[in-house]
Amino acid sequence: MKEFIILIVMFFADPTYSGDDSVRVLTYQGKPLIFDTVQKCEKWIDNDLENLIAFGEAYYPEAITVKSIMCVPPIDRIS
């Protein structure tokens, strides 16, 4: 069964920035946040966009803004 998680990718103004630029959203209120279809994942993003943006900006306060938010397979489950 395919599973999906939310990935928030940040935008940095410094073109030489070479650190991490994304954060995986793995839980919500202490429970795993894993979706069995990309459509369910995208619906969550649509319904919670403001909070996801705020989370990304809080996680990377040195970033300019959120570059993208997408649904991806968990890295440990990519085949």
Phi, psi and omega in degrees: 000133176287143174230154181224148173232169178266133177239128178253121179253131184259158177249128179247139182287331182285112182293346179265001180301131184231011180274190176298149180226012181215159178225134176272136177262104188255341182220160172220120183052043176079003180246146179303139178247083182234136184246145180268354173220152177294329180296319178293322178296312180296325177295320177300315179301312180302319184281340186233025187304313182299318180291323178294319177297314179298321178296313179299317180292327177287324180290322179236075183295340179279350178285157178283313182193177174282130178275314178199156174231126185217167176259128182222157172293145175302139186304325182280359180241008179285130179238000000 
